[in-house]
């Protein structure tokens, strides 16, 4: 059984609502991972156990080249742990902040990779609902990986499926979420548009000093398109940032195909992109697989300590039952095989203990 004792804490690389994200090393295999540590007490205080459980369940179900892979999940009496691939290119947000803006070619590739990831999620009946630069990571080759499924919603396979939660980060939130009209898959296409705009312009299209003013901007404010944007990029942004979800590009029976067919993507070979055969023109500066230079020093200079915390009440612990997961390919590997052998020994010992004593 995998647990916190199997990992060496290296660095802090992020902060979530319920705890920190660490760069860790698996002691046996020496593989470097990202470990998201969440405090049960905080999760229960905010009544978010369903979201956390949903994130773990959705991550075990998704397999895609532009979505981060969950390798393990486990728990202690006080915390939940998700162990994912460590991507040393860092957050898109941090790289964008350092670059100022991305060239249209780089923004096109990243938007296309995000389109493939979102398209795949929608085909699985999943709406991400929290697409923003902080939730997009870059690998060492400069390709994107979508992460953080904490607000994602499953079982949204139908065209008319709707949910009513007021959820997400406001700058990237679709108008129908703010207006509480019920929302579906189309919210991810709106957020894709906001993200693309930010990659090209350096800032999101809607900004205001108060939440109320920002809500008003999103609901009815005019989007300003700088003159340096090509007509194709402007046209795609207008399609994605259509306020009526029924008319928004990407929504409707053809789904993502309408986005893929857009003139802005005419140079993209979608089959090659799906196979990760298109090289990125932007490559993060990476010295080695353990490099954390592409993560904010606000995090990386913090002590990498999985600090103790309060224990939730026994009555509430059932909410996290069955949280443990080990990725199948790990079980098939050499270390996995050893673990399976150990489990077999334990199982045999247990069976032997339960067997009735032979008559003398």
C-alpha positions as CSV (number, residue, x, y, z in Angstrom):
1,X,0.0,0.0,0.0
2,X,1.3,3.4,-1.0
3,X,1.4,6.2,1.6
4,X,3.2,9.5,2.5
5,X,6.1,7.5,3.9
6,X,7.0,6.4,0.4
7,X,7.8,9.9,-0.8
8,X,10.5,12.4,0.0
9,X,9.4,16.0,0.2
10,X,11.6,18.2,-2.1
11,X,10.0,21.6,-2.7
12,X,6.7,23.5,-2.4
13,X,5.5,24.2,-5.9
14,X,1.9,25.5,-5.3
15,X,-0.9,26.2,-3.0
16,X,-4.5,25.1,-3.2
17,X,-7.7,25.9,-1.2
18,X,-7.1,22.9,1.1
19,X,-3.3,22.7,1.3
20,X,0.0,22.7,-0.6
21,X,1.3,21.1,-3.7
22,X,4.8,19.6,-3.2
23,X,7.5,18.3,-5.6
24,X,8.3,14.9,-4.2
25,X,10.4,11.8,-5.0
26,X,9.1,8.3,-4.8
27,X,11.8,6.6,-2.6
28,X,11.8,3.2,-4.3
29,X,11.7,4.3,-8.0
30,X,13.4,7.7,-7.6
31,X,10.7,9.1,-9.8
32,X,9.8,12.8,-9.3
33,X,6.0,13.6,-8.9
34,X,3.8,16.5,-7.8
35,X,1.9,15.7,-4.6
36,X,-1.3,17.7,-3.8
37,X,-1.9,17.5,0.0
38,X,-5.4,18.4,1.3
39,X,-6.5,18.8,4.9
40,X,-9.7,16.8,5.6
41,X,-10.6,19.3,8.4
42,X,-10.7,22.2,5.9
43,X,-12.5,20.2,3.2
44,X,-15.3,19.3,5.7
45,X,-15.5,22.9,7.1
46,X,-16.3,24.1,3.6
47,X,-18.5,21.1,2.9
48,X,-16.4,20.3,-0.2
49,X,-15.9,16.6,0.3
50,X,-17.9,15.9,-2.9
51,X,-15.7,18.1,-5.0
52,X,-12.5,16.5,-3.7
53,X,-13.9,13.0,-4.2
54,X,-15.1,13.9,-7.7
55,X,-11.6,15.3,-8.6
56,X,-10.0,12.0,-7.6
57,X,-12.7,9.9,-9.5
58,X,-12.4,12.0,-12.7
59,X,-8.6,12.0,-12.7
60,X,-8.6,8.1,-12.5
61,X,-10.9,8.0,-15.5
62,X,-9.1,10.5,-17.9
63,X,-6.2,9.6,-20.2
64,X,-5.1,12.2,-22.6
65,X,-1.7,13.7,-23.8
66,X,-2.7,17.2,-22.8
67,X,-4.2,16.3,-19.4
68,X,-2.1,15.6,-16.3
69,X,-2.0,12.0,-15.2
70,X,-2.9,10.8,-11.6
71,X,-0.5,8.2,-10.4
72,X,-1.6,7.5,-6.9
73,X,-4.1,8.7,-4.3
74,X,-4.2,7.8,-0.6
75,X,-5.1,9.2,2.8
76,X,-4.1,9.4,6.4
77,X,-6.5,10.1,9.3
78,X,-6.0,13.9,8.7
79,X,-5.2,14.4,5.0
80,X,-5.9,13.3,1.4
81,X,-3.1,13.0,-1.1
82,X,-3.1,13.1,-4.9
83,X,0.2,12.2,-6.6
84,X,0.4,13.4,-10.2
85,X,3.1,13.9,-12.9
86,X,5.5,16.7,-12.1
87,X,5.8,19.1,-15.0
88,X,8.9,21.2,-14.7
89,X,7.8,23.8,-17.3
90,X,5.7,25.3,-14.5
91,X,2.3,27.1,-14.7
92,X,1.3,28.8,-17.9
93,X,0.4,31.8,-15.7
94,X,4.1,32.1,-14.5
95,X,5.5,31.7,-18.0
96,X,3.0,34.2,-19.4
97,X,3.8,36.7,-16.7
98,X,7.6,36.4,-17.5
99,X,7.0,36.6,-21.3
100,X,4.4,39.4,-21.2
101,X,2.5,37.9,-24.2
102,X,2.9,34.9,-26.4
103,X,3.4,35.1,-30.2
104,X,0.3,34.2,-32.2
105,X,2.0,30.9,-33.3
106,X,2.6,29.9,-29.7
107,X,-0.9,31.0,-28.6
108,X,-2.3,29.1,-31.5
109,X,-0.6,25.8,-30.5
110,X,-1.5,26.2,-26.8
111,X,-5.1,27.0,-27.6
112,X,-5.3,24.0,-30.0
113,X,-3.9,21.7,-27.3
114,X,-6.4,23.0,-24.8
115,X,-9.2,22.5,-27.5
116,X,-8.1,18.9,-27.8
117,X,-8.1,18.4,-24.0
118,X,-11.5,20.1,-23.6
119,X,-13.0,18.2,-26.5
120,X,-11.8,14.9,-24.9
121,X,-13.3,15.8,-21.5
122,X,-16.6,16.8,-23.1
123,X,-16.7,13.4,-25.0
124,X,-16.3,11.8,-21.5
125,X,-19.2,13.9,-20.1
126,X,-16.9,16.1,-18.1
127,X,-17.0,19.9,-17.9
128,X,-13.8,21.4,-16.4
129,X,-15.3,24.7,-15.2
130,X,-12.1,26.2,-13.9
131,X,-9.9,26.8,-17.0
132,X,-7.4,29.5,-16.2
133,X,-3.6,30.0,-16.7
134,X,-2.9,28.7,-13.1
135,X,-4.6,25.4,-14.1
136,X,-2.5,24.8,-17.2
137,X,1.0,23.4,-16.8
138,X,3.8,23.2,-19.3
139,X,6.1,20.2,-19.7
140,X,9.8,20.4,-20.6
141,X,9.0,20.3,-24.3
142,X,6.7,23.3,-24.0
143,X,3.4,21.5,-24.4
144,X,0.4,22.1,-22.2
145,X,-1.3,19.8,-19.6
146,X,-4.6,20.7,-18.1
147,X,-4.7,20.2,-14.3
148,X,-6.9,20.8,-11.2
149,X,-10.2,19.0,-11.6
150,X,-11.4,20.3,-8.2
151,X,-14.4,22.1,-9.7
152,X,-15.0,19.7,-12.6
153,X,-18.4,18.1,-13.1
154,X,-19.0,14.6,-14.5
155,X,-22.1,13.1,-16.0
156,X,-22.6,16.0,-18.4
157,X,-22.8,14.0,-21.6
158,X,-26.0,15.3,-23.0
159,X,-26.3,18.5,-25.1
160,X,-29.0,19.8,-22.7
161,X,-27.3,18.8,-19.4
162,X,-27.1,21.7,-17.0
163,X,-25.8,22.4,-13.5
164,X,-26.4,25.5,-11.3
165,X,-23.4,25.9,-9.1
166,X,-21.8,29.4,-8.9
167,X,-18.3,28.1,-9.5
168,X,-14.9,29.0,-11.0
169,X,-12.6,32.0,-11.0
170,X,-14.5,35.1,-11.9
171,X,-12.3,36.6,-14.6
172,X,-12.7,33.3,-16.5
173,X,-16.3,32.7,-15.6
174,X,-19.0,32.5,-18.3
175,X,-22.0,35.0,-18.2
176,X,-24.5,32.1,-17.7
177,X,-22.7,31.1,-14.4
178,X,-22.7,34.7,-13.1
179,X,-26.4,35.1,-14.1
180,X,-27.2,31.7,-12.5
181,X,-29.1,30.6,-15.6
182,X,-27.8,27.0,-15.4
183,X,-24.7,26.0,-17.4
184,X,-23.3,23.2,-19.5
185,X,-20.2,22.4,-21.6
186,X,-20.3,25.8,-23.3
187,X,-18.7,27.4,-20.2
188,X,-15.4,25.7,-21.1
189,X,-15.4,27.3,-24.6
190,X,-15.9,30.7,-23.0
191,X,-12.9,30.1,-20.7
192,X,-10.9,28.9,-23.6
193,X,-11.6,32.3,-25.3
194,X,-10.6,34.2,-22.2
195,X,-7.4,32.2,-21.9
196,X,-6.5,32.7,-25.6
197,X,-7.1,36.4,-25.2
198,X,-4.8,36.6,-22.2
199,X,-2.1,34.7,-24.0
200,X,-2.2,37.1,-27.0
201,X,-2.8,40.4,-25.0
202,X,-1.1,39.7,-21.6
203,X,-4.3,40.4,-19.6
204,X,-7.8,38.9,-19.5
205,X,-10.5,40.9,-21.5
206,X,-12.6,41.7,-18.4
207,X,-11.0,43.5,-15.5
208,X,-12.6,45.7,-12.7
209,X,-11.8,46.9,-9.2
210,X,-14.7,45.1,-7.5
211,X,-16.5,41.8,-7.9
212,X,-19.7,43.5,-8.7
213,X,-18.2,45.7,-11.4
214,X,-16.4,42.6,-12.9
215,X,-19.7,40.7,-13.0
216,X,-21.2,43.6,-14.9
217,X,-18.3,43.7,-17.3
218,X,-18.7,39.9,-18.0
219,X,-22.4,40.2,-18.4
220,X,-22.5,43.2,-20.8
221,X,-19.1,44.9,-21.2
222,X,-17.5,45.4,-24.6
223,X,-14.4,43.4,-25.4
224,X,-11.5,45.5,-26.7
225,X,-9.5,43.9,-29.4
226,X,-6.0,45.4,-29.9
227,X,-5.0,46.3,-33.5
228,X,-2.1,43.9,-33.5
229,X,-4.4,40.9,-33.4
230,X,-4.9,39.1,-36.7
231,X,-8.5,39.1,-38.2
232,X,-8.6,35.3,-37.7
233,X,-7.7,35.5,-34.0
234,X,-10.3,38.2,-33.5
235,X,-12.9,36.2,-35.3
236,X,-12.2,33.1,-33.2
237,X,-12.3,35.1,-29.9
238,X,-15.6,36.7,-30.9
239,X,-17.0,33.2,-31.5
240,X,-15.8,31.8,-28.2
241,X,-16.8,35.0,-26.3
242,X,-20.4,34.9,-27.5
243,X,-22.5,35.6,-24.5
244,X,-25.4,33.4,-25.5
245,X,-24.2,29.9,-24.9
246,X,-26.6,28.5,-27.5
247,X,-24.7,30.5,-30.2
248,X,-21.2,30.2,-28.8
249,X,-18.6,28.5,-30.9
250,X,-18.0,24.9,-29.7
251,X,-21.5,24.5,-28.5
252,X,-24.2,22.5,-30.4
253,X,-24.2,19.1,-32.1
254,X,-20.8,19.5,-33.9
255,X,-19.1,20.5,-30.6
256,X,-15.4,21.0,-30.9
257,X,-15.3,20.3,-34.6
258,X,-16.6,23.8,-35.2
259,X,-13.7,25.2,-33.2
260,X,-11.1,23.0,-35.0
261,X,-12.4,24.0,-38.4
262,X,-11.9,27.8,-37.7
263,X,-9.5,29.6,-40.0
264,X,-7.3,30.6,-37.1
265,X,-6.3,26.9,-36.9
266,X,-5.8,26.3,-40.6
267,X,-2.1,25.5,-40.2
268,X,-2.8,22.9,-37.4
269,X,-2.7,19.2,-38.3
270,X,-5.0,17.9,-35.6
271,X,-4.0,14.2,-36.0
272,X,-0.3,15.2,-35.6
273,X,-1.2,17.4,-32.6
274,X,-3.2,14.6,-30.9
275,X,-0.1,12.4,-31.4
276,X,2.2,15.1,-29.9
277,X,4.1,15.3,-33.1
278,X,4.1,19.1,-33.4
279,X,7.0,20.9,-31.9
280,X,6.4,23.9,-29.6
281,X,8.2,27.1,-30.5
282,X,8.2,28.1,-26.8
283,X,10.3,25.9,-24.5
284,X,10.6,26.7,-20.8
285,X,14.1,27.0,-19.5
286,X,14.7,23.7,-17.8
287,X,18.0,22.4,-16.4
288,X,16.9,19.0,-15.3
289,X,13.8,16.9,-14.5
290,X,13.8,18.3,-10.9
291,X,14.2,21.9,-11.8
292,X,11.7,24.3,-10.1
293,X,12.9,27.5,-11.7
294,X,9.6,27.8,-13.5
295,X,7.6,28.0,-10.3
296,X,7.0,31.1,-8.3
297,X,9.6,31.7,-5.5
298,X,6.7,32.6,-3.2
299,X,6.2,28.8,-3.1
300,X,9.6,27.2,-3.8
301,X,11.4,29.1,-1.0
302,X,8.9,27.8,1.6
303,X,10.0,24.9,3.7
304,X,8.8,21.6,2.2
305,X,7.1,20.2,5.3
306,X,3.9,18.2,5.4
307,X,2.9,19.8,8.7
308,X,0.5,18.2,11.2
309,X,-3.1,19.3,11.5
310,X,-6.3,18.6,13.4
311,X,-8.2,15.3,13.0
312,X,-11.8,15.4,11.7
313,X,-14.5,13.7,13.7
314,X,-14.9,9.9,13.3
315,X,-18.4,10.4,12.0
316,X,-17.2,12.4,9.0
317,X,-14.4,10.1,7.9
318,X,-16.7,7.8,5.9
319,X,-16.9,10.6,3.3
320,X,-13.4,9.7,2.1
321,X,-13.8,5.9,2.0
322,X,-12.2,4.2,-1.0
323,X,-10.0,7.2,-1.9
324,X,-6.9,5.1,-2.5
325,X,-5.8,4.5,-6.1
326,X,-2.6,3.2,-7.8
327,X,-2.2,3.7,-11.5
328,X,-2.3,0.4,-13.4
329,X,1.0,0.9,-15.2
330,X,2.7,1.3,-11.9
331,X,1.4,-2.1,-10.8
332,X,2.7,-3.6,-14.0
333,X,6.2,-2.1,-13.4
334,X,9.0,-3.8,-11.5
335,X,8.2,-1.9,-8.3
336,X,4.5,-2.5,-8.8
337,X,5.2,-6.2,-9.2
338,X,7.1,-6.3,-6.0
339,X,4.2,-4.6,-4.2
340,X,1.8,-7.1,-5.7
341,X,4.0,-9.9,-4.5
342,X,4.0,-8.4,-1.0
343,X,0.2,-8.1,-1.2
344,X,-0.1,-11.7,-2.3
345,X,2.0,-12.8,0.7
346,X,-0.2,-10.8,3.1
347,X,-3.3,-12.2,1.5
348,X,-2.0,-15.7,1.8
349,X,-1.1,-15.2,5.5
350,X,-4.6,-13.8,6.1
351,X,-6.2,-16.7,4.4
352,X,-4.0,-19.2,6.3
353,X,-5.0,-17.5,9.6
354,X,-8.7,-17.8,8.7
355,X,-8.5,-21.5,7.6
356,X,-9.8,-24.0,10.1
357,X,-7.0,-26.0,11.9
358,X,-6.4,-29.5,10.4
359,X,-7.6,-32.3,12.6
360,X,-4.8,-34.2,14.3
